[in-house]
Amino acid sequence: MPYSLFEVFFKNRGEFKNLELTLKRIKTAAESHGIGDNIAKNIIHIAGTNGKGSTSYFIDQILRHRGLSTGLFTSPHISSVTERIKLNGTDISGEEFDRIFSIIEPSILINSLSYFETLTLIAFYYYMENQPDAVIIETGLGGRFDSTNILDRKIPVITSISMDHMEYLGNDIISIANEKLAIIKTNPLFFLGANIKVVSDHARKEFADRRIIQADYSETAHRGFQPPYADNLRLAEAVCDHIIKGPVPDTLKLPPCRMERFGRFVLDGAHNEDGLNRLMANYKDKKPIVIFSCTRDRDAQKHINIIKQAASEVILTQIPDNERSIDVNDLITDAHKRADVWDAVKLAVELKQNTDILVCGSLYLCAAVREILVKGSL
């Protein structure tokens, strides 16, 4: 594999081991390599519950269309970890990834950096070396203690906020909003995406001394996209217009596994209550067959109930090679159960209904189904 050094290093440590709500480790490591707000002229820092990925991708495409060089740091990845770190729309090469990992490995060991902290440090080092006109940085979890929040001078962007990751961020919407809004720090302005009234009102109250920029989210479709992606595009356009005026390309694309179609299959990584409600609202009259799975920290039964409001059939499966996946046998439901994801895909096809087959609940599940579809192994 092109990123073998990184992969071997974290093979026994695991992606979700050594999680700790602190910026001390990553900040110390970054400072030891001279990394800070010097990674680009314009830093766009994006936090929120839903919409971070599509907003980030839209901003990146628009700014490049307007002649700027860009860096893009997102998560999670679909096929390769190198997808998370892009320069001018191209993934970092395996050679560059390994080269930077080798440089920073002593800092990783000394500071006991986690998987995501290490990726953040690799990305920031890469952008510091290449100095793009703008970098778009997506938070991984929350905002206040997310490793990307070592950045101070930036353009903060807050997408849709809803209930998610309560074990880390709080049990009510205001507590969760505060964790996301913490990326704003002392910056004089920030962008606010489409949110429920209580969140928008809270943001305006807490940052009454700042300039808050919002797009017009009153219309539904926008440039061929439906909600929530239409709202995320409006937000992205507002951010880009603040940096540099210009046209919007006609060929805008969503990230992989966001309403991505392969024949009858539609892959969308909606993985929380708000995201699934929005997704199923677009399907209320289409009655899709839905393949669903999620991690154990989610309320699987609540998510299944949301899906059933629009689905003709529900097939529960497990996320391959993921120790955090639900076990379909633990759920009491009349939905179909297929522990193996290939069997779930096969059953969806065999049901022979003239409707879409929608895969949702986890980006990791979507990635696994996408691999099956790309390989054409059905």
C-alpha positions as CSV (number, residue, x, y, z in Angstrom):
1,M,0.0,0.0,0.0
2,P,1.3,3.5,-0.7
3,Y,0.8,4.7,2.9
4,S,2.3,1.5,4.4
5,L,4.3,3.3,7.1
6,F,1.2,5.0,8.5
7,E,-0.9,1.9,8.2
8,V,1.6,-0.3,10.0
9,F,2.0,2.2,12.7
10,F,-1.7,2.3,13.5
11,K,-2.5,-1.3,12.8
12,N,-2.4,-2.3,16.5
13,R,-3.2,1.1,17.9
14,G,-6.5,1.4,16.0
15,E,-8.3,4.4,14.6
16,F,-10.4,5.1,17.7
17,K,-7.8,4.3,20.4
18,N,-6.2,7.1,22.4
19,L,-9.1,9.5,21.9
20,E,-8.8,12.4,24.4
21,L,-10.5,15.8,24.5
22,T,-7.4,17.9,24.4
23,L,-5.4,20.2,22.0
24,K,-2.2,20.0,24.0
25,R,-0.7,17.0,22.3
26,I,-1.4,18.1,18.7
27,K,-0.5,21.7,19.4
28,T,2.9,20.7,21.0
29,A,3.6,18.4,18.0
30,A,2.7,21.1,15.4
31,E,4.7,23.8,17.1
32,S,7.8,21.5,17.1
33,H,7.6,21.5,13.3
34,G,6.8,25.2,12.9
35,I,3.2,24.5,12.0
36,G,0.4,27.0,12.7
37,D,-1.6,29.6,10.9
38,N,1.2,29.7,8.3
39,I,-0.3,26.8,6.3
40,A,-2.1,29.1,3.8
41,K,-3.1,32.7,3.1
42,N,-6.8,31.9,3.6
43,I,-7.9,29.2,6.1
44,I,-11.5,28.1,5.9
45,H,-12.3,26.0,9.0
46,I,-15.6,24.1,8.9
47,A,-17.5,22.6,11.8
48,G,-21.1,21.2,12.1
49,T,-23.0,18.0,12.5
50,N,-24.1,17.5,8.9
51,G,-22.9,19.1,5.6
52,K,-19.2,19.5,6.3
53,G,-18.1,17.3,3.5
54,S,-20.3,18.6,0.7
55,T,-19.7,22.3,1.8
56,S,-15.9,21.7,1.8
57,Y,-16.0,20.0,-1.6
58,F,-18.1,22.8,-3.0
59,I,-15.8,25.5,-1.7
60,D,-12.8,23.7,-3.1
61,Q,-14.3,23.4,-6.6
62,I,-15.5,27.0,-6.7
63,L,-12.2,28.6,-5.5
64,R,-10.2,26.5,-8.0
65,H,-12.7,27.6,-10.8
66,R,-11.9,31.2,-9.8
67,G,-8.2,30.7,-10.2
68,L,-7.0,30.0,-6.7
69,S,-4.8,27.1,-5.6
70,T,-6.4,25.0,-2.8
71,G,-5.8,22.4,-0.1
72,L,-8.7,20.3,1.1
73,F,-8.6,18.2,4.3
74,T,-11.7,16.0,4.9
75,S,-12.8,12.8,6.7
76,P,-13.4,10.0,6.6
77,H,-12.0,8.4,3.5
78,I,-13.9,6.0,1.2
79,S,-11.1,3.9,-0.5
80,S,-7.7,5.3,0.6
81,V,-6.6,7.4,3.5
82,T,-4.7,9.6,1.0
83,E,-8.2,10.9,-0.2
84,R,-8.3,13.0,3.0
85,I,-5.5,15.3,1.9
86,K,-5.8,17.0,-1.4
87,L,-3.9,19.8,-3.2
88,N,-5.6,21.4,-6.2
89,G,-8.2,18.6,-6.3
90,T,-5.6,15.8,-6.4
91,D,-4.9,13.3,-3.5
92,I,-1.6,13.5,-1.8
93,S,0.7,10.8,-3.4
94,G,1.6,7.7,-1.4
95,E,5.3,8.8,-1.6
96,E,4.6,12.3,-0.2
97,F,2.4,10.8,2.5
98,D,5.1,8.4,3.7
99,R,7.8,11.1,3.4
100,I,5.9,13.4,5.7
101,F,5.0,10.6,8.1
102,S,8.7,9.7,8.4
103,I,9.5,13.3,9.3
104,I,6.9,13.7,12.0
105,E,7.0,10.1,13.4
106,P,9.2,11.1,16.4
107,S,6.6,13.8,17.3
108,I,3.8,11.2,17.0
109,L,5.6,9.0,19.5
110,I,6.6,11.7,21.9
111,N,3.1,13.2,22.1
112,S,1.2,9.9,21.8
113,L,-0.9,11.3,18.9
114,S,-4.1,9.6,17.8
115,Y,-4.9,8.5,14.3
116,F,-6.8,11.7,13.4
117,E,-4.2,13.9,15.1
118,T,-1.5,12.3,13.0
119,L,-3.5,12.8,9.8
120,T,-4.1,16.5,10.8
121,L,-0.3,16.9,11.3
122,I,0.5,15.3,8.0
123,A,-2.0,17.5,6.2
124,F,-0.9,20.8,7.9
125,Y,2.8,19.9,7.2
126,Y,1.9,19.3,3.5
127,Y,0.1,22.6,3.1
128,M,2.8,24.5,5.0
129,E,5.3,23.2,2.4
130,N,3.1,23.9,-0.6
131,Q,1.4,27.2,0.5
132,P,-1.9,27.1,-1.5
133,D,-4.0,30.3,-1.7
134,A,-6.6,28.7,0.5
135,V,-7.0,25.6,2.5
136,I,-10.4,24.1,3.5
137,I,-10.2,22.2,6.8
138,E,-13.0,20.0,8.0
139,T,-13.3,19.1,11.7
140,G,-13.4,15.5,12.6
141,L,-15.4,15.5,15.8
142,G,-17.0,18.5,17.5
143,G,-14.8,21.6,17.3
144,R,-13.5,22.9,20.6
145,F,-11.1,20.0,21.1
146,D,-10.9,18.8,17.5
147,S,-7.2,18.6,16.5
148,T,-7.8,21.0,13.6
149,N,-8.7,23.7,16.1
150,I,-5.1,24.6,16.8
151,L,-5.6,27.1,14.0
152,D,-6.5,30.6,15.2
153,R,-6.5,32.9,12.1
154,K,-9.2,31.6,9.9
155,I,-12.7,32.0,8.3
156,P,-14.9,29.8,10.5
157,V,-17.9,28.1,8.8
158,I,-20.7,26.5,10.8
159,T,-22.9,24.0,8.9
160,S,-26.1,22.4,10.2
161,I,-26.0,21.5,13.9
162,S,-28.1,18.6,15.4
163,M,-27.9,15.9,18.0
164,D,-24.8,13.6,17.5
165,H,-21.8,12.3,19.4
166,M,-23.6,13.1,22.7
167,E,-21.1,11.1,24.7
168,Y,-18.4,13.7,23.7
169,L,-20.3,16.9,23.0
170,G,-23.3,17.1,25.4
171,N,-26.8,15.9,25.7
172,D,-28.7,18.9,24.4
173,I,-28.6,21.0,21.2
174,I,-27.1,24.1,22.8
175,S,-24.3,22.2,24.4
176,I,-23.5,20.6,21.1
177,A,-23.7,23.9,19.3
178,N,-21.3,25.5,21.8
179,E,-18.7,22.8,21.0
180,K,-19.0,23.5,17.3
181,L,-19.1,27.3,17.7
182,A,-15.8,27.1,19.7
183,I,-13.9,27.1,16.4
184,I,-14.8,30.8,15.9
185,K,-12.4,31.9,18.7
186,T,-11.5,35.7,18.3
187,N,-12.2,35.9,14.5
188,P,-14.3,38.9,13.6
189,L,-16.8,37.1,11.3
190,F,-18.1,33.7,10.7
191,F,-20.5,31.9,8.3
192,L,-23.6,30.2,9.5
193,G,-25.4,27.5,7.5
194,A,-29.1,26.5,7.5
195,N,-30.0,25.7,11.1
196,I,-33.1,25.4,13.3
197,K,-34.1,28.7,14.9
198,V,-32.9,27.8,18.4
199,V,-29.4,27.2,17.1
200,S,-29.3,30.4,14.9
201,D,-30.6,32.5,17.7
202,H,-28.1,31.1,20.2
203,A,-25.2,31.8,17.8
204,R,-26.3,35.4,17.3
205,K,-26.6,35.9,21.0
206,E,-23.3,34.4,21.9
207,F,-21.4,36.2,19.1
208,A,-23.4,39.5,19.0
209,D,-20.1,41.4,18.6
210,R,-19.2,39.5,15.4
211,R,-20.3,39.8,11.8
212,I,-22.4,36.7,11.0
213,I,-22.9,35.9,7.3
214,Q,-25.8,33.7,6.2
215,A,-27.0,32.8,2.7
216,D,-30.7,32.8,1.7
217,Y,-31.9,29.3,2.6
218,S,-35.6,30.0,2.0
219,E,-35.7,28.3,-1.5
220,T,-35.5,24.5,-2.0
221,A,-33.5,23.4,-5.0
222,H,-30.4,25.3,-6.1
223,R,-28.3,24.7,-9.2
224,G,-29.8,21.2,-9.6
225,F,-29.2,20.1,-6.0
226,Q,-31.9,19.3,-3.5
227,P,-31.8,19.8,0.2
228,P,-29.6,19.5,2.2
229,Y,-27.0,19.8,-0.5
230,A,-28.7,22.9,-2.0
231,D,-28.3,24.7,1.3
232,N,-24.7,23.6,1.6
233,L,-23.9,25.0,-1.8
234,R,-25.5,28.3,-0.9
235,L,-23.3,28.4,2.1
236,A,-20.2,27.5,0.1
237,E,-20.9,30.2,-2.5
238,A,-21.2,32.8,0.3
239,V,-17.8,31.8,1.7
240,C,-16.2,31.9,-1.7
241,D,-17.6,35.3,-2.6
242,H,-16.1,36.7,0.6
243,I,-12.7,35.5,-0.5
244,I,-12.9,36.2,-4.3
245,K,-15.8,37.0,-6.6
246,G,-16.4,35.0,-9.7
247,P,-18.5,32.4,-11.5
248,V,-19.7,29.1,-10.2
249,P,-18.8,26.1,-12.3
250,D,-21.5,24.1,-14.1
251,T,-19.9,20.8,-13.2
252,L,-20.0,20.9,-9.4
253,K,-19.8,17.4,-7.9
254,L,-20.7,16.0,-4.4
255,P,-18.1,14.0,-2.5
256,P,-18.2,10.2,-2.9
257,C,-21.1,8.5,-1.1
258,R,-23.2,11.6,-1.0
259,M,-26.2,10.9,-3.2
260,E,-23.8,9.0,-5.4
261,R,-25.6,6.8,-8.0
262,F,-24.5,3.5,-9.5
263,G,-27.5,2.4,-11.7
264,R,-30.3,1.7,-9.2
265,F,-28.0,2.1,-6.2
266,V,-27.8,5.4,-4.4
267,L,-25.2,5.8,-1.7
268,D,-25.6,8.5,1.0
269,G,-23.7,8.6,4.2
270,A,-26.5,10.1,6.3
271,H,-25.8,8.6,9.7
272,N,-27.7,10.6,12.4
273,E,-31.3,11.4,13.1
274,D,-31.3,14.8,11.3
275,G,-29.4,13.5,8.3
276,L,-31.7,10.5,7.9
277,N,-34.9,12.6,8.2
278,R,-33.6,14.9,5.5
279,L,-32.6,12.0,3.3
280,M,-35.9,10.1,3.6
281,A,-37.9,13.3,3.0
282,N,-36.5,13.3,-0.5
283,Y,-37.7,9.7,-0.9
284,K,-41.1,9.9,0.7
285,D,-42.9,9.2,-2.6
286,K,-40.3,6.9,-4.1
287,K,-40.4,4.0,-1.7
288,P,-36.8,2.8,-2.0
289,I,-35.3,-0.5,-0.8
290,V,-32.9,0.6,1.9
291,I,-29.8,-1.2,3.0
292,F,-28.8,0.1,6.5
293,S,-26.2,-0.3,9.1
294,C,-24.6,1.9,11.8
295,T,-22.1,1.8,14.7
296,R,-23.2,0.7,18.1
297,D,-23.0,4.2,19.6
298,R,-26.1,5.1,17.4
299,D,-29.7,4.6,18.2
300,A,-30.2,2.0,15.5
301,Q,-33.9,1.4,16.3
302,K,-34.7,5.1,16.1
303,H,-32.9,5.3,12.8
304,I,-34.7,2.2,11.4
305,N,-38.1,3.8,12.4
306,I,-37.1,6.9,10.4
307,I,-36.2,4.9,7.4
308,K,-39.4,2.8,7.5
309,Q,-41.5,6.0,7.0
310,A,-40.4,6.0,3.3
311,A,-38.9,2.6,2.5
312,S,-40.6,-0.3,0.8
313,E,-38.2,-2.8,2.3
314,V,-35.4,-2.4,4.9
315,I,-32.3,-4.7,4.9
316,L,-30.1,-4.6,7.9
317,T,-26.5,-5.5,7.6
318,Q,-23.1,-5.0,9.3
319,I,-20.2,-2.8,8.5
320,P,-17.4,-5.0,7.2
321,D,-14.1,-5.1,9.2
322,N,-15.5,-2.6,11.7
323,E,-15.4,-3.6,15.4
324,R,-17.9,-0.8,16.2
325,S,-20.6,-2.1,13.9
326,I,-24.0,-3.2,15.2
327,D,-24.8,-6.9,15.2
328,V,-28.0,-7.5,13.3
329,N,-28.9,-10.3,15.6
330,D,-29.1,-7.8,18.5
331,L,-32.0,-5.9,16.9
332,I,-35.7,-6.9,17.3
333,T,-37.3,-5.8,14.0
334,D,-39.3,-7.2,11.1
335,A,-36.6,-5.9,8.7
336,H,-34.6,-8.3,6.6
337,K,-31.3,-9.3,8.2
338,R,-28.1,-10.1,6.3
339,A,-24.9,-9.9,8.4
340,D,-22.7,-10.0,5.3
341,V,-22.9,-6.8,3.2
342,W,-22.5,-8.7,-0.1
343,D,-25.5,-10.8,0.9
344,A,-27.5,-7.7,1.7
345,V,-26.7,-6.2,-1.7
346,K,-27.6,-9.4,-3.4
347,L,-31.0,-9.6,-1.6
348,A,-31.8,-6.0,-2.5
349,V,-31.3,-6.8,-6.2
350,E,-33.3,-10.1,-5.9
351,L,-36.3,-8.2,-4.5
352,K,-36.8,-7.0,-8.1
353,Q,-38.7,-3.9,-7.3
354,N,-38.7,-1.0,-9.8
355,T,-37.2,1.5,-7.3
356,D,-33.9,2.8,-6.1
357,I,-31.8,0.8,-3.7
358,L,-30.7,3.3,-1.1
359,V,-27.6,2.6,1.1
360,C,-27.3,4.8,4.2
361,G,-26.5,4.9,7.9
362,S,-22.7,4.9,7.7
363,L,-20.1,6.2,5.3
364,Y,-18.1,3.1,6.1
365,L,-21.1,1.0,4.9
366,C,-21.4,3.1,1.8
367,A,-17.7,2.6,1.1
368,A,-18.1,-1.1,1.3
369,V,-21.0,-1.3,-1.0
370,R,-19.3,1.2,-3.4
371,E,-16.4,-1.2,-3.7
372,I,-18.7,-4.0,-4.6
373,L,-20.4,-1.9,-7.2
374,V,-17.2,-0.5,-8.7
375,K,-15.8,-4.0,-9.0
376,G,-19.0,-5.2,-10.7
377,S,-19.0,-8.3,-8.6
378,L,-22.7,-8.7,-8.4
